[in-house]
Amino acid sequence: MTQPEESQHKVSNTKSVSKTLAILSTFDETAPMQRTSDIAMKLDMNISTVSRHLNTMLDWGFLERDDSTGFYYPGLEIVALAGAALQNNDVFRHAFPELQRLSYKYDVHGHMGIPRKTDVAHLISSSSERTMELFIPMGHRQPMYCSAMGRALLAYMAPARAEDILKNSNLQKRTPDTLTDRWEIRQELIRTKQRGYCLLLNELTEGKGSIAAPVFDRHRNVIAAISVSAGVHSISQPQRERELAKAVMHVASKISGKLGYYPR
């Protein structure tokens, strides 16, 4: 193969990989199962091209297909990859046992999430025996602007980055109490940073409240957040709020310390 031919071959392979990843990225919570035509329309791609890539991923186990309907959905090879990724994720490794202990000690639901564009993606969801109804699956995304973990992240990000995320967020009312005015959200971010934690009541889900705190790496960058959730009537009680806020901040600090962070 001549040098120009080899170069052209590499470009072709790169485009093929990009198409495969683009197709795979169309699957999410809003579209867990899709037909070939659905994906082709989303990506403005030729149906035969999409079909070829789908069949390749089907052969490799990254997708599965319901033969009765023709719908494709993520396969178990993706779960295996997620497991491998989490085994090498220091935040996950340090946070998981801490959140389990937190959940059972205070009878709340524990979460850990990381920033992804304008959302926070859940990596850990830990329940006590009485909080199973608050279970959130791994990978579930919530908007940063109206979630406790999201605001904890925004409050400690570089201001320019936080502002960019707010400008690019679809600020919609999730409940009657959801803040959608950027100035009001900024004021909440200021309060979050002043007290060291975010208290969110009835904004993401009616009747539910959360308390969240940031997690930092050794470079002092905020890279994750942890939170606890419970019924709003419980978590909004001043004594309960203080108790849970102290516990959440302690665990977040403990995880940050294991990642090499130390306060100035």
Phi, psi and omega in degrees: 000128180287166182299315177299320180294320179296319178296317179295323180295319179295319178298317180298317179295320179297316179296322180295316178297318180299320179294319179299314180292323178297318179296315181297324183287350178283345179275125176207191183297330180278341179220069181286338178227134183217153172266165179304317182294326178299313182292317180301320180291318180299318186262359183054050181242158177295137183299322181294325177293314179299316181301319180297315179291322178298317180295325177295314179293330176294316179298325182274353178086007179279342174228156171232162183226138173272106185295335182284334183244340183083006180280139174259150176209158184303140181264175186288344176297330177292322178297319178298320178295320179298319178298317179295321180295318183289329177299330182258011180261110185297322180298313179300313184299319181279328185282327188303305181294327180295318180290326176298314179296319180299316182299313184284326181293320185252005178056051180229175174260131181255146180223153168221132182221162180234153181287137176218101184057242181263007183243169168245127182260127181284129174251334181227138173222113187239126184248150164270177183296334185258005182238024181299334181291346179263009182298135179236125183293151177302136180093347179298138181246142175230146180297139179296323189295336184233022176239151183296313179296322180298316180290326176297323177291311182300321184297331185251004174283166170301133184308322181295321179291317179298318180295321178297320179295316179297320180295330182264001179274146175273091188284092182244155175285115174274329175217172177300338183265358182294128176282129178236355177275125185298323179297317179295321178295318178300321178297322177293324178294321177297314179297321179300315181290326180294320183262348176090001179206161178252131173251122182236124182234123172063011184270321180272317179219132179296135178087357181240145177228155181218151173233129185227154177219152183278157175240133184244153174265184184291345177268007180070021176269138175283122186239348181198176175213152173240156179208163170236148181230147178198180177298142185298328181292330178280310188287341182272353176293129185309315181293319179293319178300312180299318181297312182289321179299317179298318181292317181294316179296323178296315181293318178299319178294321180295316178295315179301318179299321179291339178270001176101004180277142172220140182289149178281000000 
